[in-house]
Amino acid sequence: MKRILILTLLFMVAFSATSNAQFGIPTKIQNKYKKVGREKAEEQKTNAEDKGMEEADKHLDKGAEAAEPGIQKAEEAEKKGEEYTLFGLQKYGEFVEGYEADVANKPPEDYKRYAFNSAIVEYRLEGSDEGTKTQYIDMGGYKFATYKVIKKRKTEELSTVILIGSDMISIDYANKSAVKIHNPAAYWLANPNRDWEETGRNMLTHMGYEIVGQETISGKECDIWKQGKSRIWVWNGLTLKSQVGKDVETATSIQIDIPVSGEIFEVPEGYEYEVISASDMFPDPDSVLVKEDEMTEEEWNAVLDEIETMSYSQYKAKVLEEEPEADDEQIKQSYLLLRQQAKRRHRVE
């Protein structure tokens, strides 16, 4: 019995040692070689990438050398263009600085557009909008206001637009607010020697209108201008009737050279008032310039010096450290581009 027990123990020890030899040691060796194999494969892949990028860089060198004369000419032209741009921006800045003062100093007489000094004209509106419109003119057209009342089912919608010189004021009665905005076109057209009736005729002709007859509207003999299905009835530069599709505006009352209250051209008290001045109409010259990279030339050259001695794998590792989501193709393209810029410094010296 004792002998059997000893043999059994010896068998169990032997089986345990055999199992370890057959299954434990080979597995560890296999895992080790798998790890070594992965490392070797990764190393070979890195070397292959570096080798491939070196070859690509060499081919680019040949093309870059051939293209260098053209590149230098393009850069010279670009530099000349930048000089012209800076000169133009300087002149533009001088214009903007003096523009607002010029607008403020232009006298009201320059904006005179009519042979009469003042007028109040009432219109009937028909078509998509039903209601009335009243135009107020003062100082020969320096002040001009349009008050419109559109009739809805149960309410009336009031809107007002006021022109004073080259400023246009829109009033929003629903929100109790108003906006004044500068109109450069009105400023440029303002001229005491301008024949406004002739200007109006030229503008209508340019838009494709032509005179097709005459008709009396509220006692005033008007020229009828036609363009397609649209018609405009004009007397002394003042439109007394217009027809655009189904929409018709017809003057029902015309009063010439009568007093016009100054309140007509004012924003109601207590309204929120936003002003967009003449200077706000033009962009800041500084904002027109594309700002250069904050990196100095010395810093940029230091970066290129580093790139010039850096392998692709080193560059890629550095990029991925800062931008983990960077695309492989973009990394390759940026590496080659920077390498060429680094080398080009020596070609143009």
C-alpha positions as CSV (number, residue, x, y, z in Angstrom):
1,M,0.0,0.0,0.0
2,K,2.8,2.3,0.9
3,R,4.6,1.5,-2.3
4,I,1.5,2.3,-4.4
5,L,1.1,5.6,-2.6
6,I,4.8,6.5,-3.3
7,L,4.4,5.5,-7.0
8,T,1.3,7.6,-7.2
9,L,3.0,10.7,-5.8
10,L,6.0,10.2,-8.2
11,F,3.5,10.0,-11.1
12,M,1.8,13.1,-10.1
13,V,5.1,15.1,-9.7
14,A,6.3,13.8,-13.1
15,F,2.9,14.7,-14.8
16,S,3.1,18.1,-13.3
17,A,6.6,18.7,-14.5
18,T,5.8,17.2,-18.0
19,S,2.7,19.5,-18.2
20,N,4.7,22.5,-17.4
21,A,7.3,21.6,-20.0
22,Q,4.7,20.9,-22.7
23,F,2.4,23.8,-22.1
24,G,3.9,26.5,-19.8
25,I,7.4,27.2,-21.2
26,P,6.5,27.1,-24.9
27,T,3.6,29.6,-24.3
28,K,6.0,32.1,-22.7
29,I,8.5,31.7,-25.5
30,Q,5.7,32.2,-28.1
31,N,4.4,35.3,-26.4
32,K,7.9,36.7,-26.2
33,Y,8.5,36.1,-29.9
34,K,5.1,37.6,-30.8
35,K,6.1,40.8,-29.0
36,V,9.5,40.9,-30.6
37,G,7.9,40.3,-34.0
38,R,5.5,43.2,-33.5
39,E,8.3,45.5,-32.5
40,K,10.4,44.4,-35.5
41,A,7.4,44.8,-37.9
42,E,6.7,48.3,-36.5
43,E,10.4,49.2,-36.9
44,Q,10.4,47.9,-40.4
45,K,7.3,49.9,-41.2
46,T,8.8,53.1,-39.7
47,N,12.0,52.5,-41.7
48,A,10.0,51.9,-44.9
49,E,8.0,55.2,-44.3
50,D,11.2,57.1,-43.7
51,K,12.8,55.6,-46.8
52,G,9.7,56.3,-48.9
53,M,9.6,59.9,-47.8
54,E,13.3,60.4,-48.5
55,E,12.7,59.2,-52.1
56,A,9.7,61.4,-52.4
57,D,11.7,64.3,-51.1
58,K,14.5,63.7,-53.6
59,H,12.0,63.7,-56.5
60,L,10.5,67.0,-55.2
61,D,14.0,68.5,-55.0
62,K,14.4,68.0,-58.8
63,G,11.1,69.5,-59.6
64,A,11.6,72.4,-57.1
65,E,15.0,73.3,-58.7
66,A,13.5,73.4,-62.1
67,A,10.6,75.5,-60.9
68,E,12.7,77.9,-58.9
69,P,13.1,80.7,-61.5
70,G,9.4,80.8,-62.0
71,I,8.8,80.8,-58.3
72,Q,11.1,83.8,-57.8
73,K,9.4,85.8,-60.5
74,A,6.0,85.0,-58.9
75,E,7.3,86.2,-55.5
76,E,8.6,89.4,-57.0
77,A,5.2,90.0,-58.6
78,E,3.5,89.2,-55.3
79,K,5.7,91.6,-53.5
80,K,4.9,94.4,-56.0
81,G,1.2,93.6,-55.6
82,E,1.5,93.9,-51.9
83,E,3.1,97.3,-52.3
84,Y,0.3,98.5,-54.5
85,T,-2.3,97.1,-52.1
86,L,-0.7,98.9,-49.1
87,F,-0.6,102.1,-51.2
88,G,-4.3,101.7,-52.1
89,L,-5.2,101.0,-48.5
90,Q,-3.4,104.1,-47.4
91,K,-5.4,106.2,-49.8
92,Y,-8.6,104.5,-48.7
93,G,-7.8,105.3,-45.1
94,E,-7.3,108.9,-46.0
95,F,-10.6,108.9,-47.8
96,V,-12.5,107.3,-44.9
97,E,-11.0,109.8,-42.4
98,G,-12.2,112.8,-44.3
99,Y,-15.5,111.4,-45.6
100,E,-17.6,111.9,-42.5
101,A,-16.4,115.5,-42.2
102,D,-17.3,116.1,-45.8
103,V,-20.8,114.7,-45.3
104,A,-21.3,116.9,-42.2
105,N,-20.2,120.0,-44.1
106,K,-22.3,119.5,-47.2
107,P,-25.0,122.2,-47.3
108,P,-28.7,121.4,-47.5
109,E,-28.9,123.3,-50.8
110,D,-26.8,120.6,-52.5
111,Y,-29.7,118.1,-51.9
112,K,-32.4,120.2,-53.5
113,R,-34.2,118.0,-56.0
114,Y,-37.4,119.9,-56.9
115,A,-38.3,123.2,-58.5
116,F,-40.7,123.9,-55.6
117,N,-39.7,124.3,-51.9
118,S,-42.2,122.1,-50.2
119,A,-45.1,119.8,-50.9
120,I,-47.6,117.4,-49.3
121,V,-48.9,114.6,-51.6
122,E,-51.5,112.1,-50.6
123,Y,-51.9,108.7,-52.4
124,R,-54.5,105.9,-52.6
125,L,-53.0,102.4,-52.5
126,E,-54.7,99.5,-54.3
127,G,-53.8,96.0,-55.0
128,S,-52.0,93.6,-52.6
129,D,-51.8,96.5,-50.1
130,E,-54.9,98.6,-49.5
131,G,-54.5,101.9,-47.7
132,T,-53.0,105.4,-48.0
133,K,-49.6,107.0,-48.4
134,T,-48.5,110.6,-47.7
135,Q,-45.3,112.2,-48.8
136,Y,-43.9,115.3,-47.2
137,I,-41.2,117.4,-48.9
138,D,-39.4,120.4,-47.4
139,M,-36.3,122.5,-48.3
140,G,-36.6,121.5,-52.0
141,G,-36.1,117.8,-51.2
142,Y,-33.4,118.0,-48.5
143,K,-36.1,116.7,-46.2
144,F,-38.4,113.9,-47.5
145,A,-40.7,111.7,-45.5
146,T,-43.1,108.9,-46.5
147,Y,-45.9,107.8,-44.1
148,K,-47.8,104.7,-45.2
149,V,-51.0,103.2,-43.6
150,I,-51.9,99.7,-44.7
151,K,-55.3,98.5,-43.8
152,K,-55.5,95.0,-42.4
153,R,-58.7,93.1,-41.4
154,K,-59.0,94.6,-37.9
155,T,-55.9,96.8,-37.7
156,E,-53.8,99.3,-39.5
157,E,-50.1,98.9,-40.1
158,L,-48.1,102.2,-40.0
159,S,-44.6,102.6,-41.4
160,T,-42.4,105.7,-41.9
161,V,-39.2,106.4,-43.8
162,I,-37.5,109.8,-43.5
163,L,-34.7,111.1,-45.7
164,I,-32.7,114.1,-44.4
165,G,-29.8,114.8,-46.7
166,S,-27.9,111.6,-47.0
167,D,-29.4,110.0,-43.9
168,M,-32.3,107.6,-44.0
169,I,-34.5,106.9,-40.9
170,S,-36.8,104.0,-40.6
171,I,-39.4,103.9,-37.8
172,D,-40.8,100.7,-36.4
173,Y,-44.0,101.6,-34.5
174,A,-44.7,98.1,-33.3
175,N,-41.4,97.9,-31.4
176,K,-41.1,101.7,-30.7
177,S,-37.6,101.9,-32.3
178,A,-35.9,103.7,-35.1
179,V,-32.7,103.2,-37.2
180,K,-30.8,106.0,-38.9
181,I,-28.4,104.9,-41.6
182,H,-26.1,106.9,-43.9
183,N,-26.8,106.6,-47.6
184,P,-23.6,107.2,-49.6
185,A,-25.5,107.2,-52.9
186,A,-27.5,110.2,-51.8
187,Y,-24.4,112.0,-50.7
188,W,-22.6,111.5,-54.0
189,L,-25.6,112.5,-56.1
190,A,-26.1,115.7,-54.1
191,N,-25.0,118.6,-56.3
192,P,-26.3,122.2,-56.4
193,N,-25.7,122.3,-60.2
194,R,-27.4,119.0,-60.9
195,D,-30.5,119.0,-63.1
196,W,-32.5,116.5,-61.1
197,E,-35.3,116.1,-63.6
198,E,-32.7,115.2,-66.3
199,T,-31.0,112.8,-63.9
200,G,-34.4,111.2,-63.2
201,R,-35.1,110.8,-66.9
202,N,-31.7,109.3,-67.5
203,M,-32.1,106.8,-64.7
204,L,-35.5,105.7,-66.0
205,T,-34.1,105.3,-69.5
206,H,-31.2,103.3,-68.1
207,M,-33.7,101.0,-66.4
208,G,-35.4,100.3,-69.7
209,Y,-38.3,102.8,-69.4
210,E,-39.6,105.0,-72.2
211,I,-42.2,107.7,-72.5
212,V,-45.4,106.5,-74.2
213,G,-47.7,109.4,-73.6
214,Q,-49.1,112.0,-71.2
215,E,-51.9,112.0,-68.7
216,T,-53.3,114.4,-66.1
217,I,-53.2,113.2,-62.5
218,S,-54.8,115.4,-59.8
219,G,-54.5,118.4,-62.1
220,K,-50.9,117.9,-63.1
221,E,-49.8,117.0,-66.6
222,C,-47.6,113.9,-66.3
223,D,-45.3,112.0,-68.6
224,I,-46.1,108.3,-68.7
225,W,-43.0,106.0,-68.5
226,K,-43.4,102.4,-69.5
227,Q,-41.2,99.3,-69.0
228,G,-42.9,96.0,-69.7
229,K,-46.1,96.0,-67.7
230,S,-44.9,98.7,-65.3
231,R,-45.9,102.3,-65.7
232,I,-44.9,105.5,-63.9
233,W,-46.6,108.9,-64.2
234,V,-44.0,111.7,-63.5
235,W,-44.6,115.5,-63.0
236,N,-41.6,117.8,-62.4
237,G,-39.5,114.9,-61.1
238,L,-42.3,113.8,-58.7
239,T,-44.1,110.4,-59.2
240,L,-47.9,111.0,-59.0
241,K,-48.9,107.5,-60.0
242,S,-47.3,104.1,-60.4
243,Q,-48.5,100.7,-61.5
244,V,-46.5,97.6,-61.0
245,G,-48.6,94.5,-61.7
246,K,-51.8,94.7,-59.7
247,D,-50.3,97.3,-57.3
248,V,-51.4,100.9,-58.0
249,E,-50.5,104.1,-56.2
250,T,-52.4,107.2,-57.3
251,A,-52.0,110.8,-56.0
252,T,-55.4,112.1,-54.8
253,S,-54.2,115.5,-53.4
254,I,-51.2,117.7,-54.2
255,Q,-50.3,120.8,-52.2
256,I,-47.3,122.8,-53.4
257,D,-45.2,125.3,-51.4
258,I,-47.1,125.0,-48.1
259,P,-45.6,124.9,-44.6
260,V,-44.6,121.4,-43.4
261,S,-44.3,120.8,-39.7
262,G,-40.7,119.9,-38.5
263,E,-42.2,117.1,-36.3
264,I,-42.9,115.2,-39.5
265,F,-39.1,114.5,-39.9
266,E,-38.5,113.6,-36.2
267,V,-38.5,110.2,-34.4
268,P,-41.3,110.0,-31.8
269,E,-40.1,110.8,-28.3
270,G,-39.1,107.7,-26.2
271,Y,-38.3,105.5,-29.1
272,E,-35.1,103.4,-29.1
273,Y,-32.8,105.0,-31.6
274,E,-29.9,103.3,-33.4
275,V,-27.5,105.4,-35.5
276,I,-25.2,103.9,-38.2
277,S,-23.0,106.8,-39.2
278,A,-21.1,107.5,-42.4
279,S,-17.8,106.0,-40.9
280,D,-19.7,102.8,-40.0
281,M,-20.5,102.2,-43.7
282,F,-16.9,101.5,-44.6
283,P,-14.7,98.8,-43.2
284,D,-11.8,99.6,-40.9
285,P,-8.7,99.7,-43.2
286,D,-6.8,97.6,-40.6
287,S,-9.5,94.8,-40.9
288,V,-8.9,94.7,-44.7
289,L,-5.3,93.6,-44.2
290,V,-4.7,89.9,-43.7
291,K,-2.6,89.8,-40.5
292,E,0.6,87.8,-40.7
293,D,1.4,84.9,-38.6
294,E,2.7,86.0,-35.2
295,M,5.8,83.9,-35.6
296,T,8.9,86.1,-36.3
297,E,11.3,85.3,-39.2
298,E,13.9,84.1,-36.8
299,E,11.4,81.7,-35.1
300,W,10.3,80.4,-38.5
301,N,13.8,79.8,-39.6
302,A,14.5,77.9,-36.4
303,V,11.5,75.6,-37.2
304,L,12.7,75.0,-40.7
305,D,16.2,74.2,-39.4
306,E,14.7,71.6,-37.2
307,I,12.6,70.2,-40.0
308,E,15.6,70.0,-42.3
309,T,17.3,67.5,-40.0
310,M,14.2,65.6,-38.9
311,S,13.2,62.2,-40.2
312,Y,9.6,61.6,-41.2
313,S,9.0,59.3,-38.3
314,Q,10.2,61.9,-35.9
315,Y,8.1,64.6,-37.5
316,K,5.0,62.3,-37.5
317,A,5.5,61.5,-33.8
318,K,5.7,65.2,-33.0
319,V,2.6,66.0,-34.9
320,L,0.6,63.2,-33.4
321,E,1.7,64.3,-29.9
322,E,0.1,67.7,-30.6
323,E,-2.7,66.6,-32.9
324,P,-3.7,63.0,-32.2
325,E,-6.4,63.0,-34.8
326,A,-4.1,64.2,-37.6
327,D,-4.6,62.4,-40.9
328,D,-1.5,60.4,-42.2
329,E,-1.8,61.9,-45.7
330,Q,-1.9,65.4,-44.3
331,I,1.1,64.7,-42.2
332,K,3.1,63.5,-45.2
333,Q,2.1,66.5,-47.3
334,S,3.0,69.0,-44.6
335,Y,6.3,67.2,-44.0
336,L,7.3,67.4,-47.7
337,L,6.2,71.0,-48.0
338,L,8.1,72.1,-44.9
339,R,11.2,70.2,-46.1
340,Q,11.1,71.9,-49.4
341,Q,10.7,75.3,-47.8
342,A,13.7,74.6,-45.6
343,K,15.9,73.5,-48.5
344,R,14.8,76.4,-50.7
345,R,16.5,78.8,-48.4
346,H,19.8,77.5,-49.6
347,R,18.8,77.5,-53.3
348,V,17.9,81.2,-53.3
349,E,20.9,82.4,-51.3
